[in-house]
Amino acid sequence: MINVKVGTDKEVVSALKEFKYVEKVYEVYGVYDIVAEVRVGGMEELKESVNSDMRKLNSVLATNTLIVAD
């Protein structure tokens, strides 16, 4: 789940779709602006994808990661 600067939703959605591990991206209403579904091989890869890629996008203000349980 991602919060972005006002008016930058579509720009961030487009950027997120370029990452190989992002499967789906949704613009949402409420506490968060965007929800991105990602599929990675493990926790290290998840940490790398969020910290090194998603959080470095200029308009991203905050992220919150949820891990799906089987």
N, CA, C and O atoms as a printed pandas DataFrame, in Angstrom:
     atom_number atom_name residue_name chain_id  residue_number  x_coord  y_coord  z_coord
0              1         N          MET        A               1    0.852   -1.155    0.000
1              2        CA          MET        A               1    0.000    0.000    0.000
2              3         C          MET        A               1    0.904    1.225    0.000
3              4         O          MET        A               1    1.919    1.261    0.695
4              5         N          ILE        A               2    0.530    2.215   -0.777
5              6        CA          ILE        A               2    1.429    3.339   -1.026
6              7         C          ILE        A               2    0.682    4.663   -0.921
7              8         O          ILE        A               2   -0.437    4.800   -1.414
8              9         N          ASN        A               3    1.312    5.625   -0.278
9             10        CA          ASN        A               3    0.833    7.008   -0.270
10            11         C          ASN        A               3    1.746    7.816   -1.178
11            12         O          ASN        A               3    2.967    7.659   -1.147
12            13         N          VAL        A               4    1.142    8.686   -1.991
13            14        CA          VAL        A               4    1.914    9.502   -2.923
14            15         C          VAL        A               4    1.527   10.967   -2.792
15            16         O          VAL        A               4    0.512   11.299   -2.181
16            17         N          LYS        A               5    2.342   11.836   -3.370
17            18        CA          LYS        A               5    2.024   13.264   -3.408
18            19         C          LYS        A               5    0.736   13.468   -4.202
19            20         O          LYS        A               5    0.472   12.749   -5.166
20            21         N          VAL        A               6   -0.051   14.438   -3.796
21            22        CA          VAL        A               6   -1.327   14.734   -4.446
22            23         C          VAL        A               6   -1.118   14.964   -5.940
23            24         O          VAL        A               6   -0.235   15.716   -6.353
24            25         N          GLY        A               7   -1.948   14.303   -6.736
25            26        CA          GLY        A               7   -1.915   14.497   -8.183
26            27         C          GLY        A               7   -0.895   13.655   -8.927
27            28         O          GLY        A               7   -0.752   13.800  -10.141
28            29         N          THR        A               8   -0.179   12.773   -8.228
29            30        CA          THR        A               8    0.859   11.981   -8.897
30            31         C          THR        A               8    0.490   10.497   -9.005
31            32         O          THR        A               8    1.328    9.678   -9.383
32            33         N          ASP        A               9   -0.743   10.152   -8.679
33            34        CA          ASP        A               9   -1.175    8.748   -8.671
34            35         C          ASP        A               9   -0.863    8.037   -9.983
35            36         O          ASP        A               9   -0.216    6.990   -9.981
36            37         N          LYS        A              10   -1.312    8.591  -11.091
37            38        CA          LYS        A              10   -1.154    7.937  -12.390
38            39         C          LYS        A              10    0.319    7.782  -12.766
39            40         O          LYS        A              10    0.712    6.767  -13.341
40            41         N          GLU        A              11    1.118    8.771  -12.445
41            42        CA          GLU        A              11    2.561    8.723  -12.713
42            43         C          GLU        A              11    3.206    7.561  -11.947
43            44         O          GLU        A              11    4.010    6.817  -12.509
44            45         N          VAL        A              12    2.858    7.410  -10.680
45            46        CA          VAL        A              12    3.425    6.338   -9.853
46            47         C          VAL        A              12    2.911    4.977  -10.320
47            48         O          VAL        A              12    3.680    4.018  -10.379
48            49         N          VAL        A              13    1.635    4.881  -10.649
49            50        CA          VAL        A              13    1.078    3.624  -11.158
50            51         C          VAL        A              13    1.852    3.186  -12.402
51            52         O          VAL        A              13    2.214    2.015  -12.518
52            53         N          SER        A              14    2.105    4.088  -13.313
53            54        CA          SER        A              14    2.858    3.769  -14.532
54            55         C          SER        A              14    4.265    3.276  -14.207
55            56         O          SER        A              14    4.739    2.306  -14.799
56            57         N          ALA        A              15    4.925    3.938  -13.277
57            58        CA          ALA        A              15    6.278    3.542  -12.886
58            59         C          ALA        A              15    6.278    2.166  -12.231
59            60         O          ALA        A              15    7.161    1.351  -12.499
60            61         N          LEU        A              16    5.301    1.903  -11.380
61            62        CA          LEU        A              16    5.231    0.612  -10.697
62            63         C          LEU        A              16    5.022   -0.533  -11.676
63            64         O          LEU        A              16    5.572   -1.618  -11.488
64            65         N          LYS        A              17    4.241   -0.303  -12.709
65            66        CA          LYS        A              17    3.973   -1.345  -13.704
66            67         C          LYS        A              17    5.228   -1.764  -14.455
67            68         O          LYS        A              17    5.251   -2.836  -15.061
68            69         N          GLU        A              18    6.266   -0.946  -14.429
69            70        CA          GLU        A              18    7.527   -1.260  -15.108
70            71         C          GLU        A              18    8.403   -2.237  -14.322
71            72         O          GLU        A              18    9.293   -2.862  -14.899
72            73         N          PHE        A              19    8.167   -2.378  -13.015
73            74        CA          PHE        A              19    8.964   -3.291  -12.202
74            75         C          PHE        A              19    8.544   -4.730  -12.479
75            76         O          PHE        A              19    7.351   -5.034  -12.496
76            77         N          LYS        A              20    9.512   -5.619  -12.695
77            78        CA          LYS        A              20    9.222   -6.999  -13.105
78            79         C          LYS        A              20    8.439   -7.782  -12.054
79            80         O          LYS        A              20    7.699   -8.698  -12.411
80            81         N          TYR        A              21    8.577   -7.457  -10.795
81            82        CA          TYR        A              21    7.921   -8.214   -9.733
82            83         C          TYR        A              21    6.511   -7.714   -9.420
83            84         O          TYR        A              21    5.798   -8.353   -8.647
84            85         N          VAL        A              22    6.098   -6.602   -9.994
85            86        CA          VAL        A              22    4.756   -6.061   -9.755
86            87         C          VAL        A              22    3.776   -6.767  -10.683
87            88         O          VAL        A              22    3.899   -6.706  -11.906
88            89         N          GLU        A              23    2.791   -7.444  -10.070
89            90        CA          GLU        A              23    1.803   -8.182  -10.857
90            91         C          GLU        A              23    0.566   -7.354  -11.168
91            92         O          GLU        A              23    0.048   -7.410  -12.283
92            93         N          LYS        A              24    0.084   -6.581  -10.186
93            94        CA          LYS        A              24   -1.098   -5.751  -10.381
94            95         C          LYS        A              24   -0.935   -4.460   -9.600
95            96         O          LYS        A              24   -0.282   -4.431   -8.557
96            97         N          VAL        A              25   -1.537   -3.387  -10.114
97            98        CA          VAL        A              25   -1.508   -2.094   -9.434
98            99         C          VAL        A              25   -2.914   -1.502   -9.487
99           100         O          VAL        A              25   -3.568   -1.523  -10.530
100          101         N          TYR        A              26   -3.372   -0.975   -8.351
101          102        CA          TYR        A              26   -4.704   -0.391   -8.261
102          103         C          TYR        A              26   -4.620    1.012   -7.668
103          104         O          TYR        A              26   -3.890    1.237   -6.703
104          105         N          GLU        A              27   -5.363    1.954   -8.241
105          106        CA          GLU        A              27   -5.584    3.239   -7.574
106          107         C          GLU        A              27   -6.769    3.023   -6.651
107          108         O          GLU        A              27   -7.786    2.475   -7.076
108          109         N          VAL        A              28   -6.660    3.446   -5.387
109          110        CA          VAL        A              28   -7.717    3.204   -4.401
110          111         C          VAL        A              28   -8.060    4.500   -3.668
111          112         O          VAL        A              28   -7.310    5.475   -3.714
112          113         N          TYR        A              29   -9.197    4.487   -2.998
113          114        CA          TYR        A              29   -9.629    5.618   -2.188
114          115         C          TYR        A              29   -9.575    5.216   -0.732
115          116         O          TYR        A              29   -9.861    4.068   -0.389
116          117         N          GLY        A              30   -9.212    6.144    0.123
117          118        CA          GLY        A              30   -9.143    5.870    1.547
118          119         C          GLY        A              30   -7.806    6.315    2.102
119          120         O          GLY        A              30   -7.251    7.326    1.672
120          121         N          VAL        A              31   -7.293    5.563    3.054
121          122        CA          VAL        A              31   -6.041    5.902    3.731
122          123         C          VAL        A              31   -4.860    5.855    2.767
123          124         O          VAL        A              31   -3.928    6.651    2.888
124          125         N          TYR        A              32   -4.895    4.930    1.815
125          126        CA          TYR        A              32   -3.802    4.774    0.853
126          127         C          TYR        A              32   -4.257    5.221   -0.524
127          128         O          TYR        A              32   -5.456    5.295   -0.793
128          129         N          ASP        A              33   -3.302    5.520   -1.398
129          130        CA          ASP        A              33   -3.587    5.971   -2.755
130          131         C          ASP        A              33   -3.472    4.848   -3.781
131          132         O          ASP        A              33   -4.206    4.817   -4.769
132          133         N          ILE        A              34   -2.541    3.925   -3.534
133          134        CA          ILE        A              34   -2.233    2.863   -4.496
134          135         C          ILE        A              34   -2.000    1.561   -3.740
135          136         O          ILE        A              34   -1.431    1.551   -2.649
136          137         N          VAL        A              35   -2.450    0.465   -4.342
137          138        CA          VAL        A              35   -2.119   -0.869   -3.843
138          139         C          VAL        A              35   -1.392   -1.581   -4.971
139          140         O          VAL        A              35   -1.886   -1.636   -6.097
140          141         N          ALA        A              36   -0.224   -2.124   -4.671
141          142        CA          ALA        A              36    0.547   -2.874   -5.658
142          143         C          ALA        A              36    0.718   -4.302   -5.154
143          144         O          ALA        A              36    1.153   -4.521   -4.024
144          145         N          GLU        A              37    0.373   -5.269   -5.997
145          146        CA          GLU        A              37    0.596   -6.668   -5.681
146          147         C          GLU        A              37    1.930   -7.074   -6.295
147          148         O          GLU        A              37    2.157   -6.894   -7.491
148          149         N          VAL        A              38    2.805   -7.623   -5.461
149          150        CA          VAL        A              38    4.116   -8.053   -5.954
150          151         C          VAL        A              38    4.323   -9.530   -5.645
151          152         O          VAL        A              38    3.757  -10.065   -4.692
152          153         N          ARG        A              39    5.135  -10.173   -6.457
153          154        CA          ARG        A              39    5.506  -11.567   -6.220
154          155         C          ARG        A              39    7.029  -11.650   -6.283
155          156         O          ARG        A              39    7.650  -11.352   -7.304
156          157         N          VAL        A              40    7.608  -12.066   -5.154
157          158        CA          VAL        A              40    9.062  -12.190   -5.061
158          159         C          VAL        A              40    9.412  -13.550   -4.474
159          160         O          VAL        A              40    8.541  -14.272   -3.989
160          161         N          GLY        A              41   10.705  -13.895   -4.525
161          162        CA          GLY        A              41   11.154  -15.204   -4.068
162          163         C          GLY        A              41   11.339  -15.341   -2.574
163          164         O          GLY        A              41   11.400  -16.461   -2.066
164          165         N          GLY        A              42   11.428  -14.251   -1.864
165          166        CA          GLY        A              42   11.645  -14.334   -0.417
166          167         C          GLY        A              42   11.731  -12.957    0.209
167          168         O          GLY        A              42   11.567  -11.933   -0.453
168          169         N          MET        A              43   11.996  -12.965    1.509
169          170        CA          MET        A              43   12.009  -11.717    2.264
170          171         C          MET        A              43   13.103  -10.753    1.802
171          172         O          MET        A              43   12.866   -9.546    1.739
172          173         N          GLU        A              44   14.269  -11.249    1.484
173          174        CA          GLU        A              44   15.356  -10.364    1.026
174          175         C          GLU        A              44   14.965   -9.666   -0.270
175          176         O          GLU        A              44   15.200   -8.469   -0.440
176          177         N          GLU        A              45   14.376  -10.418   -1.168
177          178        CA          GLU        A              45   13.951   -9.831   -2.440
178          179         C          GLU        A              45   12.819   -8.831   -2.219
179          180         O          GLU        A              45   12.759   -7.807   -2.899
180          181         N          LEU        A              46   11.932   -9.112   -1.285
181          182        CA          LEU        A              46   10.856   -8.172   -0.961
182          183         C          LEU        A              46   11.435   -6.884   -0.402
183          184         O          LEU        A              46   11.058   -5.789   -0.821
184          185         N          LYS        A              47   12.348   -7.021    0.541
185          186        CA          LYS        A              47   12.986   -5.845    1.142
186          187         C          LYS        A              47   13.698   -5.013    0.078
187          188         O          LYS        A              47   13.614   -3.784    0.076
188          189         N          GLU        A              48   14.383   -5.682   -0.804
189          190        CA          GLU        A              48   15.115   -5.000   -1.882
190          191         C          GLU        A              48   14.152   -4.268   -2.817
191          192         O          GLU        A              48   14.397   -3.123   -3.195
192          193         N          SER        A              49   13.062   -4.932   -3.185
193          194        CA          SER        A              49   12.123   -4.323   -4.127
194          195         C          SER        A              49   11.436   -3.100   -3.534
195          196         O          SER        A              49   11.238   -2.101   -4.227
196          197         N          VAL        A              50   11.074   -3.171   -2.267
197          198        CA          VAL        A              50   10.392   -2.040   -1.637
198          199         C          VAL        A              50   11.379   -0.911   -1.345
199          200         O          VAL        A              50   11.138    0.238   -1.714
200          201         N          ASN        A              51   12.479   -1.235   -0.689
201          202        CA          ASN        A              51   13.437   -0.196   -0.276
202          203         C          ASN        A              51   14.220    0.402   -1.434
203          204         O          ASN        A              51   14.436    1.613   -1.475
204          205         N          SER        A              52   14.643   -0.423   -2.367
205          206        CA          SER        A              52   15.513    0.068   -3.436
206          207         C          SER        A              52   14.760    0.582   -4.651
207          208         O          SER        A              52   15.297    1.378   -5.421
208          209         N          ASP        A              53   13.526    0.140   -4.831
209          210        CA          ASP        A              53   12.790    0.541   -6.030
210          211         C          ASP        A              53   11.584    1.425   -5.697
211          212         O          ASP        A              53   11.555    2.602   -6.056
212          213         N          MET        A              54   10.615    0.867   -5.028
213          214        CA          MET        A              54    9.355    1.593   -4.806
214          215         C          MET        A              54    9.532    2.865   -3.991
215          216         O          MET        A              54    9.023    3.916   -4.379
216          217         N          ARG        A              55   10.225    2.796   -2.897
217          218        CA          ARG        A              55   10.379    3.974   -2.029
218          219         C          ARG        A              55   11.236    5.059   -2.649
219          220         O          ARG        A              55   11.203    6.204   -2.199
220          221         N          LYS        A              56   12.000    4.722   -3.672
221          222        CA          LYS        A              56   12.860    5.715   -4.319
222          223         C          LYS        A              56   12.151    6.495   -5.422
223          224         O          LYS        A              56   12.710    7.447   -5.966
224          225         N          LEU        A              57   10.924    6.097   -5.756
225          226        CA          LEU        A              57   10.167    6.884   -6.735
226          227         C          LEU        A              57    9.896    8.250   -6.122
227          228         O          LEU        A              57    9.495    8.336   -4.962
228          229         N          ASN        A              58   10.106    9.305   -6.875
229          230        CA          ASN        A              58   10.039   10.674   -6.357
230          231         C          ASN        A              58    8.766   11.028   -5.618
231          232         O          ASN        A              58    8.825   11.732   -4.610
232          233         N          SER        A              59    7.626   10.568   -6.081
233          234        CA          SER        A              59    6.353   10.989   -5.502
234          235         C          SER        A              59    5.859   10.111   -4.366
235          236         O          SER        A              59    4.836   10.415   -3.754
236          237         N          VAL        A              60    6.569    9.024   -4.071
237          238        CA          VAL        A              60    6.133    8.124   -2.996
238          239         C          VAL        A              60    6.470    8.755   -1.648
239          240         O          VAL        A              60    7.616    9.114   -1.378
240          241         N          LEU        A              61    5.444    8.879   -0.813
241          242        CA          LEU        A              61    5.623    9.449    0.521
242          243         C          LEU        A              61    5.800    8.365    1.582
243          244         O          LEU        A              61    6.598    8.528    2.506
244          245         N          ALA        A              62    5.060    7.254    1.457
245          246        CA          ALA        A              62    5.121    6.183    2.449
246          247         C          ALA        A              62    4.598    4.882    1.855
247          248         O          ALA        A              62    3.797    4.882    0.920
248          249         N          THR        A              63    5.068    3.776    2.419
249          250        CA          THR        A              63    4.576    2.466    2.017
250          251         C          THR        A              63    4.209    1.662    3.259
251          252         O          THR        A              63    4.701    1.921    4.358
252          253         N          ASN        A              64    3.344    0.694    3.059
253          254        CA          ASN        A              64    2.997   -0.246    4.118
254          255         C          ASN        A              64    2.896   -1.603    3.448
255          256         O          ASN        A              64    2.121   -1.776    2.508
256          257         N          THR        A              65    3.663   -2.558    3.918
257          258        CA          THR        A              65    3.740   -3.867    3.284
258          259         C          THR        A              65    2.947   -4.894    4.082
259          260         O          THR        A              65    3.099   -5.003    5.298
260          261         N          LEU        A              66    2.110   -5.637    3.393
261          262        CA          LEU        A              66    1.374   -6.750    3.970
262          263         C          LEU        A              66    1.838   -8.019    3.279
263          264         O          LEU        A              66    1.950   -8.058    2.053
264          265         N          ILE        A              67    2.106   -9.050    4.054
265          266        CA          ILE        A              67    2.546  -10.327    3.504
266          267         C          ILE        A              67    1.370  -11.293    3.609
267          268         O          ILE        A              67    0.825  -11.508    4.691
268          269         N          VAL        A              68    0.985  -11.872    2.471
269          270        CA          VAL        A              68   -0.155  -12.779    2.435
270          271         C          VAL        A              68    0.247  -14.124    3.017
271          272         O          VAL        A              68    1.270  -14.696    2.642
272          273         N          ALA        A              69   -0.572  -14.624    3.941
273          274        CA          ALA        A              69   -0.373  -15.957    4.501
274          275         C          ALA        A              69   -1.107  -16.965    3.630
275          276         O          ALA        A              69   -2.164  -16.663    3.076
276          277         N          ASP        A              70   -0.557  -18.137    3.512
277          278        CA          ASP        A              70   -1.223  -19.188    2.698
278          279         C          ASP        A              70   -2.571  -19.528    3.250
279          280         O          ASP        A              70   -3.266  -20.383    2.700
